[in-house]
């Protein structure tokens, strides 16, 4: 029996009276690119943070390579984190560091790699996302939004992680640049042989990145399937979300002015 790269079983998380994760069940196979879709406030980011260990679920199991992560001690968790790479929404670059220092941040701070060696790797990873070596010495403020996102991607792959998380990777980008980022994500994940988990509202991105798509609604996974089946899911919630229809089982709360 093949052990999933990531497995969530009956995961619950609430904040005060608000239940955000309401019994999540989800598996991601090794080398698979899974995209999780769903509206704002449905639990996508909380699920991602729980897998990363930034949040501790109230109950349930989260396993990575068959290892239960919810009860790891600090040293064991630190070791587990080395398997992960992350592209944050908005890139989340450090303004006080140059581009190459941003890319090499984990190598220098986490791996204690010599700066010269880390810079060499950073420049190579910048090349992998289509940025020239001269960009390495710039500050993030000198970059366009699309370039910042590329730098964020280079940082995510700098340590050649086994698992990469993408948090709304195309937010704030025009359609052409969004497609460029999607193409880079697909290529980088393929080159590394990594497992990828992406959360997004962007269906164009989901279709391009995903091997498989899962939809989360009210803290539960309500549908999973191959990306090619998303338009024929047989699920009214998925159909409404995918086609962006106001009418359907998903009701938006609109406050009167």
C-alpha positions, -999 to +999 in steps of 0.1 A: +000+000+000+014+034-010+016+059+018+002+094+008+027+123+009+001+142+029-030+129+046-056+148+066-082+128+085-112+143+103-094+176+110-112+202+131-102+237+139-123+265+155-116+300+167-140+308+195-175+299+183-165+299+146-158+264+131-134+269+103-123+233+096-152+209+101-138+174+096-114+177+067-104+145+049-078+148+021-049+129+006-021+141-017+000+115-035+037+118-039+045+139-069+009+150-074-002+186-079-034+192-059-053+225-062-078+233-034-105+257-046-132+275-025-145+309-016-132+333+010-136+321+046-141+284+037-110+272+054-084+270+027-057+290+044-063+275+079-060+241+063-027+251+047-014+266+080-024+234+099-004+212+075+026+236+079+023+234+117+016+271+120-017+262+136-025+231+157-059+215+149-083+209+177-086+172+167-079+149+138-047+136+121-023+153+098+004+130+084+034+137+061+051+106+047+031+086+072+044+106+102+019+122+125+028+159+126+003+173+151+023+160+181+058+166+169+083+182+193+101+214+182+132+197+169+112+171+150+090+198+136+120+218+124+133+187+106+099+182+090+098+219+079+129+213+057+106+192+034+085+223+027+087+252+004+062+280+003+051+307-022+032+332-001+003+354-013+018+387-024+053+371-025+060+384+011+096+395+003+118+412+029+122+449+019+155+453+037+172+424+018+183+423-018+166+399-042+192+372-039+192+375-001+155+369-002+159+338-023+187+325-001+171+334+032+163+298+042+196+286+030+215+311+051+193+312+082+180+276+082+208+257+066+236+280+079+251+279+044+280+302+035+267+334+018+288+329-013+275+294-018+239+305-010+242+334-035+253+310-063+222+289-057+200+319-055+212+332-088+206+298-104+171+296-090+164+331-103+174+318-137+150+289-133+121+314-130+133+335-159+152+363-141+187+374-151+216+376-127+216+414-126+181+412-108+199+395-079+213+428-066+181+448-068+157+455-039+121+441-040+108+477-043+125+479-077+105+450-091+071+447-107+044+426-091+051+398-115+088+399-109+083+398-071+061+367-076+089+351-095+114+359-068+090+344-043+088+312-064+126+311-066+128+313-028+102+285-025+123+261-046+158+273-034+162+244-009+147+219-034+118+209-012+098+177-014+065+196-009+057+231-022+027+251-010+013+279-032-011+304-015-031+323-042-001+324-066-018+346-092-035+372-070-030+408-082-015+398-115-029+406-150-040+375-170-009+372-191+015+375-161-007+351-142-003+325-170+035+331-170+035+323-132+013+292-137+037+279-164+067+285-141+050+267-113+042+237-135+078+236-148+095+241-114+074+214-097+081+190-126+118+197-125+120+191-087+097+161-088+079+178-059+044+174-045+024+206-048-006+219-029-021+252-042-050+271-028-067+296-052-099+313-063-085+315-099-100+287-120-076+294-149-047+288-126-064+257-111-069+242-145-033+247-155-015+237-123-037+208-111-035+171-116-064+169-092-088+195-078-106+195-044-132+219-033-137+230+003-170+244+015-179+252+051-148+236+064-152+203+045-140+188+013-171+184-007-156+171-040-123+158-054-115+147-089-092+150-118-087+185-132-103+174-165-135+165-148-141+198-130-166+210-156-186+178-152-184+173-115-220+165-109-218+187-078-240+218-078-216+237-054-186+230-076-205+239-107-216+273-093-181+281-081-163+271-113-186+291-135-189+321-111-227+321-109-245+342-084-274+317-084-269+284-068-266+266-034-237+288-023-253+320-009-232+351-005-240+372+026-246+408+014-252+435+040-276+462+031-262+497+032 
